[in-house]
């Protein structure tokens, strides 16, 4: 059991966490035909967009109610209504993802009432799903905003199908913010190989994977569409990937009596074994030979390269879900977790098989990481790595000094091998430098 400590500083000098709005917008971008709409000032929207554009290196559709000082004092219902009607007229979205921000949450705008009254005044919008999620940036983190958006999606859009509509091979995948677009694509391919039909919520694999679309529309061109979202009520099982997806899976169980299973990580031999066995149990299909072969390859790679990892000290600063999966992978290779820093309290943290976890920022991380052999955090850790003269492996959001992070895959047997090679090569490089200096 890990001991959880919280820093008592009154200000974050070098922040680690991103706001909830970043996470919610990221989740919404995995839905086809959506336009995320932030109810707040233009500055809130600009900062959210800047993080995602830096990370994915492509245009991000995002709109704002552009609250002014006067509108903030008088109330924002008129701004929300005007923004929705303008988006419907100009962009013709299939879904609108409406997020609150710190400005309007502080004022106390009743967003749920706004949406109800707007629908009452404009019955022509009945066809249009408007998914509302509360994302104040004065509390919570990217992971919280992402999970909140997924919960709102599965609460509002899916519909109960008849027995004739039930699909015995359709399963729902709730993938947390710890998974990249490349990860989601690999997971869908694995699930499909068992003869199952996956519906990923959200499905970032076709939206933020760097592919070029012919459409010049402002709304998203790929992702999970509204019809697929409505059909989720007919799925036979829910795979919740990341513990932050637990609440979303429970909503589907309560609404449609769909069983679920939580997978905290899909990286590492044991974790992938468990996932493939679950798919075999659900589908009644044995594990395909190609994955059996990949498993043998991973076993060989782990056996041949374990001495590069044994007793190495690694420090991590990541969101809770990603921290959990990365720690589990490193521990399976004999790595010692020197320090672990995360962004928010989360029930799973106490179950981590390490001594302690600090809820803090990158300033705390720099102090705790002294003496490590490797640092793992986002691109904001570059300066820390340079000052401490410790190599950095980039994980999380944002990563803005490496190309095509959206394509990066760390799940499944192949993804595990790639992660092992990436980190192992950093350790090998350090050993080579030390040997050269000694000689």
C-alpha positions as CSV (number, residue, x, y, z in Angstrom):
1,X,0.0,0.0,0.0
2,X,1.4,3.4,-1.0
3,X,1.4,6.3,1.4
4,X,-0.3,9.3,-0.2
5,X,1.2,12.8,0.6
6,X,0.0,16.1,-0.6
7,X,2.3,19.1,-0.9
8,X,1.3,22.1,1.2
9,X,2.6,24.9,-1.0
10,X,0.2,27.7,-1.8
11,X,1.2,28.1,-5.4
12,X,2.3,25.7,-8.2
13,X,5.6,27.1,-9.5
14,X,6.0,24.4,-12.2
15,X,2.5,22.8,-12.8
16,X,2.2,19.2,-13.8
17,X,-1.6,19.0,-14.3
18,X,-3.7,20.3,-17.1
19,X,-7.2,21.6,-16.6
20,X,-10.4,19.6,-16.8
21,X,-11.5,21.4,-20.0
22,X,-8.4,20.0,-21.9
23,X,-9.5,16.5,-20.9
24,X,-13.1,17.0,-21.8
25,X,-12.3,18.5,-25.2
26,X,-9.9,15.6,-25.9
27,X,-12.7,13.1,-25.2
28,X,-15.2,15.0,-27.3
29,X,-12.8,15.0,-30.3
30,X,-13.3,11.2,-30.4
31,X,-16.9,11.6,-31.6
32,X,-17.7,12.1,-35.3
33,X,-19.4,15.4,-36.3
34,X,-18.9,17.0,-32.9
35,X,-18.1,20.6,-32.1
36,X,-16.8,21.2,-28.5
37,X,-18.2,24.4,-27.1
38,X,-16.6,26.1,-24.0
39,X,-18.9,28.4,-22.0
40,X,-16.4,31.0,-20.8
41,X,-14.0,33.6,-21.9
42,X,-12.0,33.4,-25.1
43,X,-8.8,33.1,-23.1
44,X,-10.0,29.8,-21.5
45,X,-10.7,28.4,-25.0
46,X,-7.4,29.6,-26.4
47,X,-5.3,28.0,-23.6
48,X,-7.2,24.7,-24.1
49,X,-6.7,24.7,-27.8
50,X,-3.0,25.7,-27.5
51,X,-2.2,22.6,-25.4
52,X,-4.0,20.2,-27.8
53,X,-2.6,21.8,-31.0
54,X,0.9,21.6,-29.5
55,X,0.5,18.0,-28.6
56,X,-1.1,16.7,-31.7
57,X,0.4,19.2,-34.2
58,X,-2.9,19.6,-36.1
59,X,-6.0,21.8,-36.2
60,X,-8.4,21.3,-33.3
61,X,-12.1,22.3,-33.7
62,X,-13.2,24.3,-30.7
63,X,-15.7,27.1,-30.1
64,X,-16.4,29.5,-27.3
65,X,-19.3,31.6,-25.9
66,X,-16.7,34.4,-25.6
67,X,-18.0,35.7,-22.3
68,X,-17.3,39.4,-21.6
69,X,-17.2,41.2,-18.3
70,X,-20.8,42.5,-18.8
71,X,-22.1,39.0,-19.8
72,X,-20.4,37.4,-16.8
73,X,-22.2,39.8,-14.5
74,X,-25.6,39.6,-16.2
75,X,-25.5,35.8,-16.8
76,X,-24.5,33.6,-19.7
77,X,-27.7,31.9,-20.9
78,X,-28.1,34.2,-23.8
79,X,-24.5,33.6,-24.9
80,X,-24.9,29.8,-24.7
81,X,-28.1,30.0,-26.8
82,X,-26.5,32.3,-29.4
83,X,-23.4,30.1,-29.7
84,X,-25.5,26.9,-30.2
85,X,-27.7,28.4,-32.8
86,X,-24.7,29.9,-34.6
87,X,-22.9,26.5,-34.6
88,X,-26.0,24.7,-35.9
89,X,-26.3,27.2,-38.8
90,X,-22.7,27.4,-39.8
91,X,-21.0,24.1,-38.9
92,X,-24.1,21.7,-38.8
93,X,-22.6,19.5,-36.0
94,X,-24.1,16.1,-35.3
95,X,-23.3,16.5,-31.6
96,X,-22.4,19.5,-29.4
97,X,-20.1,19.0,-26.4
98,X,-20.8,21.8,-24.0
99,X,-18.2,22.4,-21.3
100,X,-18.3,24.9,-18.4
101,X,-15.1,26.7,-17.3
102,X,-13.9,28.2,-14.1
103,X,-15.4,31.6,-14.9
104,X,-19.0,30.5,-15.2
105,X,-18.6,27.9,-12.5
106,X,-17.5,30.6,-10.1
107,X,-20.4,32.7,-11.0
108,X,-22.8,29.8,-10.5
109,X,-24.4,29.5,-13.9
110,X,-27.0,26.7,-13.9
111,X,-25.9,25.0,-17.1
112,X,-28.4,22.2,-17.0
113,X,-31.3,24.7,-16.8
114,X,-29.7,26.6,-19.7
115,X,-29.8,23.6,-21.9
116,X,-33.4,22.6,-20.9
117,X,-34.7,26.1,-21.6
118,X,-32.9,26.5,-24.9
119,X,-34.4,23.2,-26.0
120,X,-37.8,24.4,-24.9
121,X,-37.5,27.6,-26.9
122,X,-36.0,25.8,-30.0
123,X,-37.8,22.4,-30.5
124,X,-36.0,22.2,-33.9
125,X,-32.9,21.2,-31.9
126,X,-34.5,18.0,-30.6
127,X,-32.5,15.9,-33.0
128,X,-29.2,17.3,-31.8
129,X,-27.5,15.7,-28.8
130,X,-26.0,18.4,-26.5
131,X,-23.7,16.7,-24.0
132,X,-23.0,18.8,-21.0
133,X,-20.1,18.3,-18.7
134,X,-18.9,20.4,-15.7
135,X,-15.2,21.2,-16.1
136,X,-14.1,24.0,-13.8
137,X,-10.3,24.5,-14.1
138,X,-9.9,25.5,-10.4
139,X,-10.3,21.8,-9.4
140,X,-9.7,18.5,-11.0
141,X,-7.3,17.5,-13.8
142,X,-7.2,16.4,-17.4
143,X,-8.1,12.9,-16.4
144,X,-11.1,14.1,-14.4
145,X,-12.4,16.2,-17.3
146,X,-11.9,13.3,-19.8
147,X,-13.7,10.8,-17.5
148,X,-16.5,13.4,-16.8
149,X,-17.1,13.8,-20.6
150,X,-17.3,10.0,-21.1
151,X,-19.8,9.7,-18.3
152,X,-22.0,12.4,-19.7
153,X,-21.8,10.8,-23.2
154,X,-22.9,7.3,-21.9
155,X,-25.6,8.9,-19.7
156,X,-27.2,11.1,-22.4
157,X,-26.9,9.5,-25.8
158,X,-27.2,5.6,-25.7
159,X,-30.7,4.2,-26.1
160,X,-32.2,1.0,-25.0
161,X,-32.6,-1.3,-28.0
162,X,-35.1,-4.1,-28.5
163,X,-34.2,-7.8,-28.3
164,X,-34.1,-7.8,-32.1
165,X,-31.5,-4.9,-32.0
166,X,-29.2,-6.8,-29.6
167,X,-25.9,-7.6,-31.2
168,X,-24.2,-10.7,-29.6
169,X,-20.8,-9.6,-30.8
170,X,-20.9,-5.9,-30.1
171,X,-18.9,-4.6,-27.1
172,X,-18.3,-1.1,-25.8
173,X,-14.7,0.1,-25.1
174,X,-14.3,3.0,-22.7
175,X,-10.7,4.1,-23.1
176,X,-9.3,6.6,-20.6
177,X,-7.0,9.6,-21.3
178,X,-4.0,7.3,-20.6
179,X,-4.4,5.8,-24.1
180,X,-3.1,7.5,-27.3
181,X,-4.9,7.4,-30.6
182,X,-2.4,4.7,-31.6
183,X,-3.3,2.7,-28.5
184,X,-7.0,2.9,-29.4
185,X,-6.3,1.7,-32.9
186,X,-4.3,-1.3,-31.7
187,X,-7.0,-2.2,-29.1
188,X,-9.7,-2.1,-31.8
189,X,-7.6,-4.4,-34.0
190,X,-7.1,-6.9,-31.2
191,X,-10.8,-6.9,-30.3
192,X,-11.8,-7.3,-34.0
193,X,-9.5,-10.3,-34.4
194,X,-11.8,-12.2,-31.9
195,X,-14.8,-11.7,-34.2
196,X,-16.2,-8.9,-31.9
197,X,-17.5,-5.5,-33.1
198,X,-16.0,-2.8,-30.9
199,X,-17.5,0.7,-30.3
200,X,-14.8,2.9,-28.7
201,X,-15.9,5.8,-26.6
202,X,-14.2,8.0,-27.4
203,X,-12.5,6.7,-30.6
204,X,-9.5,9.0,-31.1
205,X,-7.9,6.5,-33.5
206,X,-9.4,8.1,-36.6
207,X,-9.4,11.7,-35.4
208,X,-6.1,12.6,-33.9
209,X,-3.9,10.1,-35.6
210,X,-2.4,12.5,-38.1
211,X,-4.4,11.2,-41.1
212,X,-5.4,13.7,-43.8
213,X,-9.1,14.2,-44.4
214,X,-10.7,15.5,-47.6
215,X,-13.4,17.4,-45.7
216,X,-12.8,21.1,-44.9
217,X,-15.6,21.1,-42.3
218,X,-14.9,22.6,-38.9
219,X,-16.4,19.5,-37.1
220,X,-14.6,16.2,-36.6
221,X,-14.6,13.9,-39.7
222,X,-14.1,10.6,-37.9
223,X,-14.7,8.9,-34.6
224,X,-17.7,7.3,-33.0
225,X,-20.8,8.5,-34.7
226,X,-24.2,9.3,-33.1
227,X,-25.8,6.1,-34.4
228,X,-23.1,4.0,-32.8
229,X,-23.4,5.9,-29.5
230,X,-27.2,5.3,-29.5
231,X,-26.6,1.6,-30.1
232,X,-24.3,1.1,-27.1
233,X,-27.4,0.1,-25.1
234,X,-27.4,-3.1,-27.2
235,X,-23.8,-4.1,-26.4
236,X,-23.2,-7.4,-24.6
237,X,-20.2,-6.2,-22.6
238,X,-18.2,-3.1,-21.6
239,X,-14.4,-3.1,-21.4
240,X,-13.3,-0.2,-19.2
241,X,-9.7,0.6,-19.9
242,X,-8.3,2.6,-17.0
243,X,-9.8,2.9,-13.5
244,X,-11.2,6.4,-14.3
245,X,-13.6,4.7,-16.7
246,X,-15.2,2.7,-13.9
247,X,-18.0,5.2,-13.3
248,X,-18.9,5.3,-17.0
249,X,-19.0,1.4,-17.1
250,X,-21.3,1.5,-14.0
251,X,-23.7,3.9,-15.7
252,X,-24.1,1.5,-18.6
253,X,-24.6,-1.4,-16.2
254,X,-27.3,0.5,-14.4
255,X,-29.0,1.8,-17.5
256,X,-28.8,-1.3,-19.7
257,X,-27.7,-4.1,-17.4
258,X,-24.5,-4.5,-19.4
259,X,-21.7,-6.3,-17.5
260,X,-18.2,-4.8,-17.4
261,X,-14.6,-5.4,-16.5
262,X,-11.9,-2.9,-15.5
263,X,-8.4,-3.2,-17.0
264,X,-6.0,-0.9,-15.3
265,X,-3.3,-1.5,-17.9
266,X,-2.8,-3.2,-21.2
267,X,1.0,-3.0,-21.1
268,X,3.1,-5.9,-19.9
269,X,3.0,-9.7,-20.3
270,X,0.5,-10.4,-17.5
271,X,-1.8,-7.5,-18.3
272,X,-2.1,-8.4,-22.0
273,X,-2.6,-12.1,-21.1
274,X,-5.5,-11.1,-18.9
275,X,-7.0,-8.9,-21.6
276,X,-6.8,-11.5,-24.4
277,X,-8.3,-14.2,-22.1
278,X,-11.2,-11.9,-21.3
279,X,-11.8,-11.4,-25.1
280,X,-11.6,-15.2,-25.6
281,X,-14.2,-15.7,-22.8
282,X,-16.6,-13.1,-24.2
283,X,-16.3,-14.2,-27.8
284,X,-15.9,-18.0,-27.4
285,X,-12.9,-17.7,-29.8
286,X,-9.5,-18.9,-28.9
287,X,-6.6,-16.5,-28.9
288,X,-5.4,-16.0,-32.6
289,X,-2.0,-17.5,-33.5
290,X,-0.5,-14.1,-34.3
291,X,-0.9,-13.0,-30.7
292,X,0.5,-16.3,-29.4
293,X,3.6,-15.6,-31.6
294,X,3.8,-12.0,-30.4
295,X,3.7,-13.3,-26.8
296,X,6.6,-15.6,-27.4
297,X,8.5,-12.7,-29.0
298,X,7.8,-10.5,-25.9
299,X,9.0,-13.3,-23.6
300,X,12.2,-13.6,-25.5
301,X,12.8,-9.9,-25.5
302,X,12.1,-9.6,-21.7
303,X,14.5,-12.5,-21.0
304,X,17.3,-11.2,-23.2
305,X,17.1,-7.6,-21.9
306,X,16.1,-7.8,-18.3
307,X,19.6,-7.0,-17.0
308,X,19.3,-3.5,-18.5
309,X,16.3,-2.8,-16.2
310,X,17.2,-4.6,-13.0
311,X,17.6,-2.3,-9.9
312,X,17.4,0.8,-12.1
313,X,15.7,3.8,-10.3
314,X,13.0,5.5,-12.2
315,X,10.9,8.6,-11.2
316,X,7.6,9.4,-12.7
317,X,5.2,12.4,-12.9
318,X,2.0,11.3,-14.6
319,X,-1.8,11.4,-14.4
320,X,-3.1,8.5,-12.1
321,X,-4.2,6.1,-14.8
322,X,-1.0,6.4,-16.8
323,X,1.0,6.3,-13.6
324,X,-0.6,3.0,-12.6
325,X,0.0,1.3,-15.9
326,X,3.6,2.5,-16.2
327,X,4.5,1.6,-12.7
328,X,3.1,-1.9,-13.2
329,X,5.1,-2.4,-16.4
330,X,8.4,-1.1,-14.9
331,X,8.0,-3.3,-11.8
332,X,7.5,-6.3,-13.9
333,X,11.0,-5.7,-15.3
334,X,12.6,-5.3,-11.9
335,X,12.8,-1.5,-11.9
336,X,12.8,0.4,-8.6
337,X,10.3,3.3,-8.4
338,X,12.4,6.0,-6.9
339,X,9.6,8.7,-6.8
340,X,6.1,9.0,-8.1
341,X,4.2,12.3,-8.5
342,X,0.7,12.7,-9.7
343,X,-2.0,15.4,-10.2
344,X,-4.9,14.4,-8.0
345,X,-6.2,12.1,-5.3
346,X,-7.5,8.8,-6.8
347,X,-8.6,5.6,-5.0
348,X,-6.3,3.5,-7.1
349,X,-3.2,5.3,-5.9
350,X,-3.2,3.7,-2.5
351,X,-3.0,0.2,-4.1
352,X,0.2,1.0,-6.0
353,X,3.0,-1.4,-5.1
354,X,5.4,1.4,-4.1
355,X,6.3,3.2,-0.9
356,X,4.7,6.6,-1.6
357,X,2.9,8.8,-4.1
358,X,3.1,12.6,-3.9
359,X,0.2,14.7,-5.2
360,X,2.1,17.8,-6.4
361,X,3.7,19.5,-9.3
362,X,7.0,19.4,-11.3
363,X,8.8,21.4,-8.7
364,X,8.1,18.6,-6.2
365,X,9.1,16.1,-8.9
366,X,12.5,17.7,-9.4
367,X,13.3,17.6,-5.7
368,X,12.2,13.9,-5.3
369,X,13.8,12.7,-8.5
370,X,17.4,13.4,-7.5
371,X,19.5,10.2,-7.8
372,X,17.2,8.6,-10.4
373,X,18.5,6.8,-13.5
374,X,15.5,7.9,-15.6
375,X,12.6,10.4,-15.5
376,X,9.2,9.8,-17.1
377,X,6.9,12.7,-17.6
378,X,5.6,15.1,-20.3
379,X,7.7,17.6,-22.3
380,X,7.6,20.1,-19.5
381,X,10.2,17.8,-17.7
382,X,12.9,18.6,-20.3
383,X,14.4,21.5,-18.2
384,X,14.4,19.3,-15.1
385,X,16.2,16.5,-16.9
386,X,18.8,18.9,-18.1
387,X,19.4,20.4,-14.6
388,X,19.6,16.9,-13.0
389,X,21.5,15.4,-15.9
390,X,19.1,12.5,-16.0
391,X,17.6,11.1,-19.3
392,X,13.9,11.8,-19.9
393,X,11.3,9.5,-21.4
394,X,8.3,11.4,-22.5
395,X,4.8,10.2,-21.6
396,X,1.5,12.0,-21.0
397,X,0.2,15.4,-22.2
398,X,1.6,17.6,-23.6
399,X,4.4,16.2,-25.7
400,X,5.5,19.0,-28.1
401,X,9.1,18.2,-28.8
402,X,8.7,14.8,-30.4
403,X,7.0,13.9,-33.7
404,X,3.9,11.9,-34.2
405,X,3.2,11.0,-30.5
406,X,-0.4,10.3,-31.5
407,X,0.8,7.3,-33.4
408,X,2.8,5.9,-30.5
409,X,1.5,2.6,-29.2
410,X,2.3,1.0,-25.8
411,X,-0.5,-1.6,-25.6
412,X,-0.6,-5.2,-26.5
413,X,2.4,-7.5,-26.9
414,X,3.9,-5.3,-29.7
415,X,3.3,-2.1,-27.9
416,X,4.9,-3.6,-24.8
417,X,8.0,-4.6,-26.8
418,X,8.3,-1.1,-28.3
419,X,8.1,0.5,-24.8
420,X,10.6,-1.9,-23.5
421,X,13.0,-1.1,-26.4
422,X,12.5,2.7,-26.0
423,X,13.3,2.7,-22.3
424,X,16.0,0.0,-22.5
425,X,17.8,2.0,-25.2
426,X,18.0,5.0,-22.8
427,X,19.5,2.8,-20.1
428,X,21.9,1.3,-22.6
429,X,22.9,4.7,-23.9
430,X,23.7,5.8,-20.3
431,X,25.8,2.7,-19.7
432,X,27.7,3.3,-22.9
433,X,28.5,6.9,-21.9
434,X,29.7,5.8,-18.4
435,X,31.9,3.2,-20.0
436,X,33.4,5.7,-22.4
437,X,34.2,8.1,-19.6
438,X,35.9,5.4,-17.5
439,X,38.0,4.3,-20.4
